Every structure is written in C-alpha cells, then in structure tokens.
Amino acid sequence: MLNSIAEVELLLLLVEKICVVIVVAYLITRTKHFHNVIDKQPTFGDRLILILAFGGFSIYGTYSGIKIFGAIANTRDLGPMIAGLVGGPFIGLGAGLIGGIHRYFLGGGFTAIPCALATIISGLLGGLIYELRKKEFIGVLWAALFAISMESFHMLLALLIARPFADALQLVKEVSLPMIGANSIGVAIFALIIVNLIKEKRTSSERDRYYAELERKIYEMEKLYRLGVEVSSTLDINVVLDLCINTTVEVLEAKMGFIFLVDEKSHQLFLGSMAEFENEGVRPQSSPSGGSVEVVKRGELRLEQGKGIAGWVVKNKKPLLVNDVDTKELLSNPIYEDCGFEVKSILCVPLLLKDRVIGVIQVCNKRKDGLFSREDQHLLVSFAVHAAIAIENAKLYQEVAEKERMKKELEIAHRLQTSLLPDNPPQIKGYQIAAISVPAKEVGGDFYDFIDVADNKIGLVIGDVAGKGLPAALFMALSRSFLRAQAIGNLEAKTVMEGTNRLIANDAREGMFVTAFYAILDIPGKVLKLSNAGHNPPFLFHSSMGKCEDLKVEGIALGVLDEAQFQQKEIILRKDDIVVFYTDGIVEAIDKNNQQFGVERLIKIFKDNPHLQVSQLIKSIEKKVEEFTKGQPQFDDLTLMLIKVT
C-alpha cells in the first residue's frame, strides 16, 4: 500500500516537472526553426538549434528528477525521443548525446551508464522511426506507445547493467511505473501539440490554395459547364471529339478548329475532328460541307512528326500562340491551303494527361479581330484539361470494354484448360511420374494426359494447340477428347495418331492444328512405343551414364492432312532412365537479351542432378527457367512431363 502511494506521489512530481517542459515546448514549436523541420526543409542551423534545445530539455529532465536509492527518477528521455520523432536520426541522436553524456558525468550513482545509454538510444530510435515513416510524424498514440517502450527498455538496461542487482531491482520497482507514466504522458502532450501544428499548417495552406483556385474556377466554370454536361453524356469517342472542338470554336470565337491525336505507334498526328464557324453557326466535321473548307475524314489527314506548330506543341508539351503566321506553318497543315481566308493567328495547346501528350487542340483566327490573346490561351489550356480527360475516358471505355471481353474469354479458357489437366500423375510401382503445366497470360493450348489404354498399359501424351485464348482452349479440349477415344484399347501408338488426325482434320478450321507426342508404356516390360505429330521430340536421359538420347520420330501435326501417315518407334527402358516430354514454352523462354533457354540448358539440369526424384527435377527446371527469364513476360505455356524407372 505504501509503495503504491509513493509511486503515485512520484508520478505526480514528475508530471509537475513535465509541465514546465511543455510550456517551453509550445514556445519552441512556434519558432521558424521548428516550422522548417515540420516542412521538411531544415537548414543545418535549424537542426543544430533543435539539438541544443532538446538536449537542454534532456538536461532539465535530469536536474528536475528525484533521487531514489542514489539514482534519479526523471524525464530525461522525453527531449531526445521527441527530437528523433520530429527531426530524424541526426537531431534525435544529437539531443540524446547531450542528455546522455551529461547524465554520465553528473555522477548519478550506479545507474549512470544504463541511464546515459537509454537516453542516447531513445533519440536514435525515434529518428529511425521518423525515417521508416518517410519523414512523417507518427501521431499521438504511437508516440505515447514509443515512449512506454523506451522507458521499459530503460528499466531493462538498468537491470542488465547496474550493480549491485538487488539495488537495481529495488530501484526499478520504485521508479518504473512513475517514469513510464510521466514520460509517456509528456510525449503524448508534446505529440498533440505537434499534430495540431501540422493540422494548422495544412489547413492554412489548403485555405490559401482554395481561395486562389476558387477565383480562377468562377471565371472558367461558366465556359466549362456546358462542355462538361455534353461530354459526360456520351462515351462515344467520335461524339466526344466533335463536342470538344465545337465548344472550343464557339467559346473562343474562332474561325476554325482542329483536334489532332497522337498515333501511339507512328507518333504522327492524325485528325480526330475539325469544325468551322459559318454564318449559321459552328459546322462540325461530320456535317455536309457548305463553306470554303473541305471536310476531311477522321484519321485521313496526318501531320509529320515534329513539324509545324502542332508538332512543336507535342514535342515541348507547352501551349503556343502565334499571331504572325508564316508560310511554313501553312504548308505543314494542308487544310490551310484551301481554307478561303487569310490565316492570321493560330493558338495550339497540348492535350495532356499528367506528363503524356495524347494530342493537341488548335484554333485559328479570332472572329472579331483575327488575333488570339493570352487570356484565350489560358482559357483554352483549361478547356484542354477537361477535353483530354473526356477523350481519354472515351478511349479507355472502348479499350476496357474490349479488354473485359478478352479477360472473360481468357478466364473461361484458363478454367477449361486447367479442368482438363490430370489432378495428379498415376502412381505406378517401379516408376516415378510427375508433370506440370504453367499457363501464360494469353492462354495457349498446352496439355498433357495419362490414359488407361489396357491392363498394364498406360498412354502418355503431351501436346500444344496452335493459337491463343478461348479458341485454342476449346480446340485443345476437342483434340484431347479425340485422342482419348482413339487410345483406349488401341495398343499401337501410330494408329492412335492416325485415327486422331482424321477426326481433328474433319473438324478443324483453317489454320488450326495440334502438335502432339504420344507414347504407350508397357509397365512390366518397360517398353515404350512412341509416335510424333510435329511436336518437340522428347529425350531419354540415362542417369547411370549421364548421357542423353534424342527420341526423334517423324510426323506431321494433327489436323493438317486428312490421311497423314505416322511412324512408330519402340525403346526399352532401363533402371534410372528418365523420359522427358516438354513443349516449346520451356526451350523457347527468353531472357532480357532475347536469348532462348534452349534444349542444352534443359539437358544440363538432368546431368547436374541425375539422382533427384522427378518431382524435384520439375521444381528445379521451373526455377531455372524463372531465373533465366528474370521477370520477362511469359509468352507461352510451360508444360513438362517426366517418367523415371526406379
């Protein structure tokens, strides 16, 4: 009971000392040096002054402490902690060194070393948190939790370093709760002052920016309102382009206007829309020509890259006002050649999305006096911001619609392809079998399968359908079904291929075909019958000798010729032999230098790891291909099947 009363009294005494620090802290936070730190623009002088100020706080915390058992219960760590959290490692460590060194040489009894270390470390760790938070203040709650953690660490250091241990333990029991409470309260109050200061600065900055923006927006709102309403009512790119140029010509009182868009492939400018003002009003590009300007179809007119005013604007990403148009500019834009009036003034601004130019808006001749002004330029720049967003939104809508269609198609293809692959390879005594298929983003038609042909006979097939996406996945499903139907009960690999080929050729559309390699394994006899339909030939790796043998069998792809004939080859497998079936996605994977992975690298993996299980070999191959490509996009499915005699 007495201990609890003593702890409360000690806590109150420490909080009383903190109040003095808080008053001074409030004054410090109003100085330009502290503001520069908050704004992340401190000079060396600002840092030095804050080091001295917070170091002084730390010393004050020592002198205002209360002696207990020859040690000092204090708020010395408060200054360095706040210094680090606000100013970073340099300021935090500097303040910590001042407070820590002072405490060490003060002669504070047996806790001098742990107390000095705790003060220095608290400043340094506060600074590291500041850096980890990307120079953002952590807030009141986290600052208080940090103070609790540091003071707990302070107590732990005292127990670990101070001797005799019994005195250290008694001291920690007496001062731990008051010091943790006082320092965390002090840090929390200081943090609250800092958070309020940050909010004040942010509010002031936002208010000033708002008033300036409001004055400019009031002027532009009337002009932009109609364009915004009309453009937002449609996502048709051609309608959006017409609305943008028509409104531009009308509001700027221009004689004629154009929108040119950047071709992302050729980087040329092509005509997106044009409009001319006539007596009855603005005539858009799509209207019948009744004036002096011939209507040019969208995209038909192209301007050379970098030529003329429009080319300059695209290159420099800046608006350009020319009130003294020369002949060269007129020649760079063929529309001006037969416009029927003298071109006196041209105003051109970029259609910018962040730092990317998607096109330009260009108008010529103010209707009243023929010349545009800087105010017209400012207004057109504002128009161009909204027009660029509207045009890009319309383009993106079309692209998103197309991508969404393709995405759904690919999702269906992925599910279809995955559902047709075996869940697990068969478990056969005397053999290890493993397989993997990693589909590319653009789903190809790779597949593999295990077929129960007859008693003690299993069919092994790996294939690759020509094409990508859903058509390839559907054709793969069809081909797999045909092959399974032909394989069951048929003990000759070549006749399976010939029957499958006839079925596929009858149903395949032009340009659709399948490469496949089919083998029938006689399980007890260890005999493998092979037949190939234009696929990458597998190879046989003799683990015991470290040698590799190509299993080449001639044959044309399935579906190319109705009555194609196929060959058959038989091999006898021996202990530790590995048969390697693969698709071209493995050997044709490319690195950043456009070099292929190749068969040689694939074979080397087996030579380097002759005694690995096939499941481990597959993982090794997958890892090697991934390391080889180093983040390059996967253009084709990666499919692999291994059979090892054990």
Buried (B, 14 or more C-beta within 10 A) or exposed (E): EEEEEEBEEBBEBBBEBBEBBBEEBEEBBEBEBBBBBBEEEBEEEBBBBBBEBBBBBBBBBBEBBBEBBEBBBBBBBBBBBBBBBBBBBBBBBBBBBBBBBBBBEBEBBBBBBBBBBBBBBBBBBBBBBBEEEEEEBBBBEBBBBBBBBBBEBBBBBBBEBBEEEEBBEBBBEBBBBBBBBBBBBBBBBBBBBBBEBBEEEEEEEEEEEEEEEEEEEEEBEEBBEEBBEBBEEBBEBBBBBBBBBBBBBBBBBBBBBBBBBBBEEEEBBBBBBBBBBBEEEBBBBBBEEEBEBEBBEBEEBBBEBBBBBBBBBBEEEEBBBBEEBEEEBBEBBEBBEEBEBEBBBBBBBBBBEEEEBBBBBBBBBBEEEBBBBEEBBBBBBBBBBBBBBBBBBBBEBEEEEEEEEEEEBBEBBBEBBEEBBEEEBEEBEEBBBBBBBBBBEBBBBBBBBBBEBBEEBBBBBBBBBBBBBBBBBBBBBBBBEBBBBBBEEBBEBBBBBBBBBBBBBEEBEEEBBBBBBBBBBBBEEBBBBBBBBBBBBBBBBBBEEEEBBEBEBEBBBBBBEEEBEBBBBEBEBEEBBBBBBBBBBBBBBBBEEEEBBBBEBBBEBBEEBBEBBBBEBBBBBBEBBBEBBEEBEBBBBBBBBBBBBE
